[in-house]
Amino acid sequence: MIRFRLAVVGVGRAGMVHAVNASRWLGNAELACVGDGDEGRRSEAAAKLGVHGYPTLEAALAQELFD
């Protein structure tokens, strides 16, 4: 099975649903990081999901490897 790492940018209500579902239910996926311009939302999501959080997609691309 091919594994892939993904990032979720935008962790409001819908983004969190996608991030949680990907990290729990997709056997071949690993959540690499989350991104959000809102520092509070970003920090809360990163802590809940056990990944790093970034303020922009560009910042995540500079620091993480994901597909």
C-alpha positions in Angstrom: 0.0 0.0 0.0 1.4 3.4 -0.9 1.5 5.8 2.1 1.2 9.5 1.7 1.6 12.5 4.1 -0.9 15.3 3.9 -1.4 18.8 5.2 -4.7 20.4 6.0 -4.7 24.2 5.6 -7.6 25.9 7.2 -8.7 24.2 10.5 -12.0 25.8 11.1 -15.0 23.6 11.5 -14.8 21.8 8.1 -11.0 21.6 8.1 -10.9 19.9 11.5 -13.4 17.3 10.3 -11.2 16.6 7.3 -8.0 16.5 9.5 -9.5 14.2 12.1 -11.0 11.9 9.5 -7.8 11.7 7.6 -5.7 11.0 10.7 -8.1 8.4 12.1 -9.7 6.6 9.1 -7.3 6.7 6.1 -5.0 3.8 6.7 -2.5 4.9 4.0 -2.5 8.5 5.1 -0.5 10.3 7.7 -1.3 13.9 8.8 1.9 15.8 8.5 0.8 19.2 9.7 -2.0 21.8 9.9 -2.1 25.4 8.8 -4.3 28.3 9.7 -3.9 32.1 9.8 -5.6 32.2 13.2 -3.0 31.4 15.8 -5.5 30.2 18.4 -7.2 27.8 16.0 -3.9 26.6 14.6 -2.4 25.9 18.1 -5.5 24.1 19.3 -5.7 21.9 16.2 -2.0 21.1 16.2 -2.1 20.1 19.9 -5.3 18.0 19.4 -3.9 16.2 16.4 -0.3 15.9 17.6 1.3 17.7 14.6 3.0 21.0 13.9 0.9 24.0 13.0 1.9 26.7 10.5 0.4 30.1 9.7 0.6 29.7 5.9 0.9 26.9 3.3 4.3 28.5 2.4 5.6 28.1 5.9 4.5 24.5 6.0 6.1 23.8 2.6 9.4 25.2 3.9 9.4 23.0 7.0 7.6 19.8 6.3 7.6 17.0 3.7 4.1 16.1 2.5 2.4 15.0 -0.7 
